[in-house]
Amino acid sequence: MGAMKPLSVFDAHVDSLQRALDLGHDLGGTTPGHLDLVRGREGGLGAVVLVAWCDPRFIEGSGRGARARTGALLAEFQALLERHPDQVAFAGDGETLAAANRQGRIAAIAGIEGGHSIEGSLEHLQEFFAQGVRVMTLVWNNHLDWIRSCQDGAGPGVPPGLSSFGRQVVARMNELGILVDLSHAGERSFYDALEVSSAPVMASHSGCRALHDHPRNLSDDQLRALGEQGGVVGIVFCTPFLDAEARALSAEAVASSAFKEIEASSTSPAQAFIDQGEYLQRVLPPLPLERVLDHIVHAVEVAGVEHVGIGSDFDGILHRPQGLEDAACYPALAAGLARRGFDEREVAAILGGNLRRVFAAATGAATQAGQMPLTPINKPD
């Protein structure tokens, strides 16, 4: 293990809680996935949004189950804090985030990826806030009856952007002090949320559409609007989002019999995901770290250096760029940004400072709540 770096990096989106729940991985030690506290500290991780993502398989049929699955994932978040108080601390707002780092601890932020977790209820949203949630991605790839995602296939019951209830969700998040995350949102949903939100927002894990026309990426107009609103885009590490050739090669590999056999022979979907990711790392041509830097540079040129950060999507992606395979690798981004001509202040802003500012501004209403212990999480019936 190399020398420990200052706790300065802010990663806006990580999916490691799924491994903790489904595979029993203790994120306080070195684990088989992409991010844990050991490698995070080695890489200079100071703050991380650990998201509860509910796979649509939990909500098919009755349409219920998302809230229960989300509660179970948040219980893993709380368990991590309780098991490793010397390494990690809950960050409910900007003050508690800064305090954690002053104490030499990584600041952990609880997030939700996908508004389906609140099951159409503002009361459920408030309950999740009481359980520590301070970030919510409004929508995942599955459309909801109150918001359209960036994916095709929306039925007649899906609004073109935010419905009246969707606007209420954004407003209530502002009131509570939950940072609004617009990654995965359709364009109309994106602009509707910017119009409604009284606090800065982020797109936690996206790329630049001008460099690769992928539905998960933001157009230059969106990047400019995000910057004008005071928000931040977190550039993602997912190779199919960053490069057209990488996307095509990944799709070919995913369709192969060897890739499918990994899932068929695996003990669980979570283990299959890890094994399939390692398979792709072996068989696909490496995507150079420079391609991630290309997206960061473009976003800076369009939105401004104060409005760009990183959101790796570690443990939620299969193929990672060369040199950014896990959380110990964040310093490679700092070195790359310096090569591209960014000064020390700008590098610090992109790797953490910008997201710290937006998180503090959006969670200002949560100052007192952020200093309180988390409400014990009881899985709903």
ZISUL-V104937 format. One record per backbone hydrogen bond with DSSP energy under -0.5 kcal/mol. NH is the residue of the N-H (numbers start at 1). CO is the residue of the C=O. Records with the same first field share a line. If there is no record, write none. Layout:
NH: CO, CO
This chain:
5: 41
8: 6, 44
9: 44
10: 351
11: 9, 47
12: 10, 310
14: 49
15: 314
18: 15
19: 16
20: 16
21: 17
22: 18
23: 19
24: 20
25: 19
27: 25
29: 26
37: 27
40: 36
41: 37
42: 38
43: 39
44: 41
45: 40
46: 9
47: 9
48: 107
49: 11
50: 48, 109
51: 14, 49
52: 111
53: 51
54: 52, 113
55: 53
58: 55
59: 56
60: 56
62: 60
63: 59
69: 65
70: 66
71: 67
72: 68
73: 69
74: 70
75: 71
76: 72
77: 73
78: 74
79: 75
80: 76
81: 77
82: 78
83: 79
84: 80
87: 84
88: 84
89: 106
91: 108
92: 90
97: 93
98: 94
99: 95
100: 96
101: 97
102: 98
103: 99
104: 101
105: 100
106: 87
107: 46
108: 89, 106
109: 48
110: 132
111: 50
112: 135
113: 52
114: 112, 137
115: 138
117: 114
118: 115
119: 116
121: 118
125: 121
126: 122
127: 123
128: 124
129: 125
130: 126
131: 127
132: 129
133: 128
134: 110
135: 110
136: 179
137: 112
138: 136, 181
140: 142
143: 141
144: 147
147: 144
148: 161
150: 184
158: 155
163: 146
167: 163
168: 164
169: 165
170: 166
171: 167
172: 168
173: 169
174: 170
175: 171
176: 172
177: 173
178: 173
179: 134
181: 136
182: 202
185: 182
186: 148
190: 186
191: 187
192: 188
193: 189
194: 190
195: 191
196: 192
197: 193
202: 180
203: 232
204: 202
206: 234
209: 207, 218
210: 218
211: 208
212: 208
214: 212
217: 214
218: 207
223: 219
224: 220
225: 221
226: 222
227: 223
228: 224
229: 225
230: 227
231: 226
232: 201
233: 307
234: 203
235: 233, 309
236: 206
237: 312
239: 319
241: 238
242: 238, 239
243: 239
247: 243
248: 244
249: 245
250: 246
251: 247
252: 248
253: 249
254: 250
255: 251
256: 253
260: 256
261: 257
262: 258
263: 259
264: 260
265: 261
266: 262, 263
272: 268
273: 269
274: 270
275: 271
276: 272
277: 273
278: 274
279: 275
280: 276
281: 277
282: 278
283: 279
284: 280
288: 286
291: 288
292: 288, 289
293: 289
294: 290
295: 291
296: 292
297: 293
298: 294
299: 295
300: 296
301: 297
302: 298
303: 299
304: 299, 300
307: 304
308: 305
309: 233
310: 10
311: 235
313: 13
314: 13
316: 313
320: 318
321: 237
322: 287
324: 321
327: 34
329: 326
330: 327
332: 329
333: 329, 330
334: 330
335: 331
336: 332
337: 333
338: 334
339: 335
340: 336
341: 338
342: 337
347: 343
348: 344
349: 345
350: 346
351: 347
352: 348
353: 348
354: 349
356: 352
357: 353
358: 354
359: 355
360: 356
361: 357
362: 358
363: 359
364: 361
366: 363
367: 364
370: 366
371: 367, 368
372: 369
375: 130
378: 376
379: 377
